[in-house]
Amino acid sequence: MTSGRKAAEVGGGTAAEITVAAPAKLNLYLRVVGRRPDGYHELDSLVAFAELGDVVRAAPSDDLTLTIDGPFADALSRAGPPAGNLVLRAARALAQLTGVRAGARLTLTKTLPVASGIGGGSADAAAALRALIALWGVEPDPVALHALALALGADVPVCLAGSACRLQGIGERLTRLETLPALPLLLVNPGRPLATRDVFGARAGAFSTPLETLPAIRDAATLAVLVRSGGNDLEAAARALLPVVAEILAALRAAPGCLAAAMSGSGATCFGLFDRAESAALAEAYLRTAQPAWWAAATTLRGAARQPDSRRALARPGPPG
């Protein structure tokens, strides 16, 4: 593989710099269906991506370094030093897997809130892997790359796959969706982080059963019903830890044109699916004025047809969804 060809597939750049988008990940429904002896929870979730996200750039360098900029750079820096960032961990793991001795100058433009349930860190790590595969001109074994991604975090494999998938197990079983409509979307976060570990620790009650099958999701109505009926088993725990989550959901559901609203992942970001882009934009404008402490961003849900074949190939097949 040449870095130029791969750069075109992953989103742009030149031989001197590769640029890869790290889109926000959304759990359109999320069910906690069990817990393994090692403590990891088993999930059943429908994962899709927004057009909005972070950006990772990789340029040649003798050393492996990371610079963070963007609206949420300060928040990410407060969460820990760059040396421990998942982007650098992914880069080091890929270099070890492929035997690459070259370095890279990595830049992460942080547009998404930190610890917000939309896979920011996982998406960033996956984007770094894509960028470095292109920059270094390597072709890692797909099975080994999948295992590397899973070792970095449960959401990294689906972010690396880059297409709408049904996620099962602890994140290792992915079944790509053939159909998913591109819909107007509004993301809302209260401006306060919510740690995944704390939310899982606060979860109470019996485990859910996974959905038997998924319908062919060809239109907005079908997807809205699935979002409402599938639910999010972590929502109650998140609301207990951060009651403002309930306020956000109520505000989204009351917005004109909202078809369905739910919390993504372990929170605290919530999303609303809308009938028209104008409806999502009006809701964003209203919430920015009414709740200035909240982060609100209108964007679009990526449809299944949005994903190129090169990304689909990275999804490790699971059982039919």
PyMOL commands that set and color helices and strands:
alter all, ss='L'
color gray80, all
select helices_A, chain A and resi 3-10+73-79+82-84+86-98+120-136+142-152+156-161+196-202+220-230+235-241+244-254+277-290+304-306+309-312
alter helices_A, ss='H'
color red, helices_A
select strands_A, chain A and resi 18-35+41-59+64-69+104-109+165-169+173-176+184-189+258-263+270-274+295-300
alter strands_A, ss='S'
color yellow, strands_A
deselect
rebuild
show_as cartoon
